[in-house]
Amino acid sequence: MKIDIQQHDLVPKHEVISESEKELLQQNSDFDINDLPKIKINDPVVKELAKSHNISAGDVLKITRNSKTAGEFISYRIIIEG
């Protein structure tokens, strides 16, 4: 029996952002995209996303977490080989 890891309560929502969203993120931030926290391409959530998206190293994920104190918290990670 296979479980969709993205449907698990403890896994936050992961989305691949488009190139235009990536450029906008770069323009509106004071850091370089390559300095984002990393996530490996063989991470289970990335593997699951790869079934429906063309994912490669250098793509950026938008991770949305629900928080009791902060409400909705968004973070970004860059995909790396590994």
C-alpha positions in Angstrom: 0.0 0.0 0.0 1.5 3.3 -1.1 0.8 6.5 0.9 0.8 9.9 -0.7 3.3 11.7 1.5 1.8 15.1 0.6 -1.5 14.1 2.2 0.1 13.4 5.6 -0.9 15.8 8.4 2.7 16.6 9.4 3.9 17.4 5.9 3.4 21.0 4.9 2.3 22.0 1.4 5.1 22.0 -1.1 4.8 23.8 -4.5 7.3 24.3 -7.3 7.3 28.0 -8.2 7.6 29.2 -11.8 10.6 31.0 -13.3 8.7 34.3 -13.2 7.8 33.7 -9.5 11.5 32.9 -8.9 12.6 36.1 -10.6 10.1 38.1 -8.5 11.3 36.5 -5.3 14.9 37.4 -6.3 13.9 41.0 -7.0 12.0 41.5 -3.8 14.6 40.0 -1.5 18.0 41.0 -0.2 19.6 37.6 -0.7 20.6 35.5 -3.7 18.4 32.6 -4.7 21.3 30.2 -4.3 21.6 31.1 -0.7 18.2 29.6 0.1 18.0 26.6 2.4 18.6 23.4 0.3 16.4 20.3 -0.3 17.8 17.3 -2.1 16.2 16.1 -5.3 15.8 12.6 -3.8 13.8 13.9 -0.8 10.5 11.9 -0.6 8.3 15.0 -1.1 10.4 16.2 -4.1 10.2 12.7 -5.6 6.4 12.8 -5.2 6.2 16.3 -6.8 8.4 15.0 -9.7 5.6 12.7 -10.8 3.5 15.7 -11.8 6.2 18.4 -12.5 9.4 18.5 -14.4 11.8 19.1 -11.5 15.5 19.7 -11.7 18.3 21.1 -9.5 17.9 24.8 -9.2 14.1 24.8 -9.0 12.6 26.5 -6.0 9.9 25.1 -3.7 7.4 27.2 -1.8 6.6 25.5 1.5 3.5 26.7 3.3 3.1 25.7 7.0 0.1 26.4 9.2 1.1 27.7 12.6 -1.0 28.3 15.7 1.1 31.4 16.5 2.0 32.8 13.1 -1.0 31.7 11.1 0.4 30.8 7.7 4.2 30.7 7.4 5.9 30.5 3.9 9.4 29.5 3.3 11.4 28.6 0.2 14.0 26.0 -0.6 16.2 25.4 -3.6 16.5 21.9 -5.0 20.0 20.4 -5.2 21.4 17.2 -6.6 22.1 14.6 -4.0 
